[in-house]
Amino acid sequence: MSGSPPIADLHFEDAPRVETPIPGPNSQKLLRRQREIDSGAVAYPRSVPIALDEAKGATIRDVDGNCFLDFFAGIGVLNVGHSNPYVLEAVTEQTERLVHTIDFPTEARIEFIEKLDEIAPGGLGGRNRVVFGGPSGSDAIEASIKLAKYNTDGRGLIAFKGSYHGATSGALSLTSGKKYKEAYTPLLPDVVHAPYPYPLWDDGDACGRILDEVRATVEDPYGGLTNPAGIWVEPIQGEGGVVVPPEGFLPGLKEIAEDNGIPLIVDEIQAGFGRTGKWFASEWFDVTPDAIPMAKGAGGAGLPLGALMYHEDLDTWGPGGHIGTFRGNVPAMRGGVRAIEYVQEHDLLDHAVDLGEYIRGRLREAAEASPSLAEVRGMGLFIGAEFVDDEGRPDEAAVNEIREYCYNRGVLVWSAGRYGNVLRLLPPLVMTREQAETGLDVVVDAIEAHAGEAAGRS
Ligand SMILES: Cc1ncc(COP(=O)(O)O)c(C=O)c1O
């Protein structure tokens, strides 16, 4: 492909268009068949009952022909949109040529590692290594735990309340959500979860106090954690409710890590690959992580590709130091290179900043007339809106009502937050301003409808 198409050309033109009740008859059939044979662990269709047929850019069609604007992008995976033709061209070519190579060199692998270096943040540029293990974000987190243990000889892990780092045993040990882990404990034994700043709930001094607590966990002779290996942190908590920490938080953690010779591992799995308007969210805080687990957007077209970038000084392990059959899927690597090129060619980092400002602006206007919308926050196209009831308690029902109102009108939004009371918007970076305007008309109507009903109830 000589050039890549502009973002306006990537989508179905008819979104949003809903012509059946949701779920429509064809969706109902597939949902029923899924319930009969698929796992009881299936979760997403319980909240948004549709069966999917095809998708382009920031639009998705269900099996009844209804067309949705996608403000979720497969949990922040499809940053350059569904089936971006510029990405698919290279993926298809590679799929026809060579798919699985374990870690033998290919042009695709070397190009992808070089492209990652081009976008590496701060002091990692030109001084990093990348390891591929399994294809998911959880796999990248497992790699980071091994890297930290290998380099420090430590065993203790420091993470944060409100965190989500994945679902394999090591990653689940770092994850703080009890619902994900309660049936599977004990996990890794030496994990401490420190508080994560939560500006909506905190007083003004919380960040400093939390940093003191983290430092005490590492340095206090009675800190409890005997032998720390590293600190794992999300630069913006995703599952935890799109929580943006105060600007001193990540730099404070970096200082503690440096003072104590342990790595700071910044989990960019949800926040990375341009989502916040920088390649990596840690750049907004002027912090160079020692290691960055990445996945989600890495494979460009939604192809699974997990990777861990880390400072070259930590590259002390030998052959087989980290392993896995799927050590980097070659078509996904081609997709990853093309996705980065697409973002660069179309200035999508700036677009993410502008569009994010617009969306937060619309939500803040809605908040003025809706007391239950307590806070609108985020960076770039990583956006959260937190809802509370008339006594200020987390209001999960509000988010569920808003999500239902939206999908019935052709707009897909999602939730997050410790109590499920944060509306989470993660639109693809290729969403146009016109699509965002149309989608936000629906979201704002939903918020107003909820406010009206809440006022009627009280
Ligand atoms: C911040 C963060 N870390 C890790 C993970 C785990 O990634 P995966 O689901 O690909 O294993 C996720 C998934 O949502 C995530 O948001």
The ligand as an SDF file (V2000), in Angstrom:
LIG
                    3D

 16 16  0  0  0  0  0  0  0  0999 V2000
   -2.8480   -2.5840   33.2380 C   0  0  0  0  0  0  0  0  0  0  0  0
   -3.0250   -4.0160   32.8150 C   0  0  0  0  0  0  0  0  0  0  0  0
   -2.0650   -4.8980   33.0810 N   0  0  0  0  0  0  0  0  0  0  0  0
   -2.1680   -6.1940   32.7010 C   0  0  0  0  0  0  0  0  0  0  0  0
   -3.2990   -6.6580   32.0620 C   0  0  0  0  0  0  0  0  0  0  0  0
   -3.3970   -8.1090   31.6610 C   0  0  0  0  0  0  0  0  0  0  0  0
   -3.3520   -8.2420   30.2870 O   0  0  0  0  0  0  0  0  0  0  0  0
   -3.9820   -9.5510   29.5860 P   0  0  0  0  0  0  0  0  0  0  0  0
   -5.4570   -9.5030   29.8520 O   0  0  0  0  0  0  0  0  0  0  0  0
   -3.6260   -9.4160   28.1430 O   0  0  0  0  0  0  0  0  0  0  0  0
   -3.3320  -10.7330   30.2200 O   0  0  0  0  0  0  0  0  0  0  0  0
   -4.3370   -5.7630   31.7790 C   0  0  0  0  0  0  0  0  0  0  0  0
   -5.5750   -6.2370   31.1270 C   0  0  0  0  0  0  0  0  0  0  0  0
   -6.5880   -5.6040   31.1000 O   0  0  0  0  0  0  0  0  0  0  0  0
   -4.1990   -4.4160   32.1690 C   0  0  0  0  0  0  0  0  0  0  0  0
   -5.1740   -3.5230   31.9270 O   0  0  0  0  0  0  0  0  0  0  0  0
  1  2  1  0
  2  3  1  0
  2 15  2  0
  3  4  2  0
  4  5  1  0
  5  6  1  0
  5 12  2  0
  6  7  1  0
  7  8  1  0
  8  9  2  0
  8 10  1  0
  8 11  1  0
 12 13  1  0
 12 15  1  0
 13 14  2  0
 15 16  1  0
M  END
$$$$
